Amino acid sequence: MSYYDILLKYRDLPFEKIFRELSPQEVERSIHSEGSDPERFLALLSPAAEEFLEPMAQKAHALTLMHFGRTIQLYTPMYLSNFCENECAYCGFNARNRMPRRTLTLGEVEKEAAFIASTGIEHLLILTGDARKKSPPSYIKECLEVLKKHFSSISAEIYALSGDEYADLARSGIDGLTLYQETYSEADYDRVHRAGPKKDFRFRLDAPERAAKSGMRNVNIGALLGLGDWRKEVFLMGLHALYLQDRYGEVEIGASLPRLRPHAGDFKEIREVSDKNIVQIIVALRLFLPRLGIALSTRESASLREDLLPLGITRMSAGSTTRVGGHTIPSPEGENVPQFEISDPRDVEEMKAMLVSKGYQPVLKDWMQL
Amino acid sequence: MTMEDPLVLGGRSIKSRLLIGTGKFSGYPLMQKALEAAQPDIVTVALRRVDAGSKADNILEYIPKSCILMANTSGARNADEAVRIARLAKAAGQGSWIKIEVVQDNKYLLPDNLETLRAVEILAKEGFVVLPYMSPDLSMAKRMADAGAAAVMPLGSPIGSNRGVKTREIVEILVREIKVPVIVDAGLGSPSDACECMEMGCAAVLVNTAIAIARDPVAMAQAFSDAVRAGRAAYLAGLAASGSEASASSPLTGFLRNETR
């Protein structure tokens, strides 16, 4: 059994027809009912539900308060390497983009870690491009030894690994995995991932499940919003989260909502996902999966992040940079290209102050090495 | 009420039968005010959230010194992790009171009784004052008490749900049958829910979400405190049976007193 079996069952549904025909009555029934019935989720994601965003938001807010309280966990990303063998049409690290590449030395990792830790952050997300030779699992483990001295919990957003490799990293101190499927359409996936090891759709699709089996505590999935029809993508991502939640109850399942951002490259087929759409995505996910962690990254603007906050968000990044060594290593203009442009450059202190002003407790530590 | 009615737990005499959890508040200063209003004797804190390296963000700095600190093992997925968290808490100077929470179900956050029992067995032997959070179940509660639990803490309804004492039937059985105090933990949404537990004869209640996410957590903490006191007083006063049948004008057993028989 794999989520692929469920994907095969649902991905060829006549989505356009279903979404077109869902009635306001079905939407209302879905708002007031509970449970993870896929038909209910379709109704919440439908165009008809756009007329019910306010009552959906009210319920989503109440559910989020009940399950997570007035708290938001903060984390900071640290890019370890931007070498990449993939040609993902939408990404600034695309192997074909001519740009300076680097992998942090352990000394540089220490410097970045000390800086991020000095902001009070205890939850770190480490990221690499997809280049096994340049940032192999053994390198990640060496970095972990440096990082564990500074942080109480470390998650990774790196190329897909085997189950044994995930288990090895979990034993070495990685608590969580973030891995986006990018798109649940196998055809679109093949088209936008033009070359490289990432082309293997199934290997990536099953990676979150391999991580869930490995002993990690958190698994975070996502679809890149703007690549395909967002209603369909979010539906299939929600079912993926449900699949993992049902089978790996000991793992906290989360989802991210990365909206495609401008980047270095020539990809021009980004499909619009409006702010209103983002609102519907968050509240539909919250109503469908009340315990799901939902992360909002600095791809979104400061003001929008604040508006979306009460709808169901549980985690936010702060003090972000998408440059390798971006926290401590100065970079002359144009020499160290970010993976994508961030829209919310606020540091940890500013994010904490914003959360407090909104009546939320910023949570900097929410786990520890046992 | 004038009579002394202390609850004895872990060798300590506890005055307030309202235990308070510290998660989900919008900030520590507000939580501190709520604690000051309710004046609990026992406060539970998730070790996972304790940031001892930070003065401003260290939750322990906001808990009145008069309170017994009961660390909890939130985040533990099995007995082994719960035991490690308890030992870490003790080593960090947080005392030997431990609320065991073992959850393998992130969908509903319902506890795993079997792993919880295992943790109780280990930690009670190590001298901890162990209070296990559990799904209400008679044989499990007995085993936990036999293993040395200082109290058992059955849930009223799923954590955070604010639905009240949906498990009432089983909790009543536990109150009658279990030799250690029964403390309802989780799911109590309003002061009347807490009062109901106390009227049933529960030794205490533990409340977090309903206070933390109330519009005014300080006033709500006070309201819960009052309700717990009222419920306990009613229990001690001996509640009249709530029979709805009026005395029949023709008693069914009147013939037994019929002198002509």
Chai-1 contact restraints between the chains, C-beta under 6 A:
chainA,res_idxA,chainB,res_idxB,connection_type,confidence,min_distance_angstrom,max_distance_angstrom,comment,restraint_id
A,L65,B,I213,contact,1.0,0.0,6.0,A-B,restraint_1
A,M66,B,G160,contact,1.0,0.0,6.0,A-B,restraint_2
A,H67,B,G160,contact,1.0,0.0,6.0,A-B,restraint_3
A,G69,B,G23,contact,1.0,0.0,6.0,A-B,restraint_4
A,G69,B,K24,contact,1.0,0.0,6.0,A-B,restraint_5
A,G69,B,A212,contact,1.0,0.0,6.0,A-B,restraint_6
A,R70,B,S26,contact,1.0,0.0,6.0,A-B,restraint_7
A,Q245,B,K107,contact,1.0,0.0,6.0,A-B,restraint_8
A,G249,B,Q104,contact,1.0,0.0,6.0,A-B,restraint_9
A,G249,B,D105,contact,1.0,0.0,6.0,A-B,restraint_10
A,G249,B,N106,contact,1.0,0.0,6.0,A-B,restraint_11
A,E250,B,R77,contact,1.0,0.0,6.0,A-B,restraint_12
A,E250,B,Q104,contact,1.0,0.0,6.0,A-B,restraint_13
A,E252,B,N106,contact,1.0,0.0,6.0,A-B,restraint_14
A,R291,B,N106,contact,1.0,0.0,6.0,A-B,restraint_15
A,R291,B,K107,contact,1.0,0.0,6.0,A-B,restraint_16
A,G359,B,S26,contact,1.0,0.0,6.0,A-B,restraint_17
A,Y360,B,S26,contact,1.0,0.0,6.0,A-B,restraint_18
A,Q361,B,S26,contact,1.0,0.0,6.0,A-B,restraint_19
A,Q361,B,G27,contact,1.0,0.0,6.0,A-B,restraint_20
A,L364,B,D57,contact,1.0,0.0,6.0,A-B,restraint_21
A,K365,B,D51,contact,1.0,0.0,6.0,A-B,restraint_22
A,D366,B,R48,contact,1.0,0.0,6.0,A-B,restraint_23
A,W367,B,R48,contact,1.0,0.0,6.0,A-B,restraint_24
A,L370,B,E81,contact,1.0,0.0,6.0,A-B,restraint_25
A,L370,B,R84,contact,1.0,0.0,6.0,A-B,restraint_26
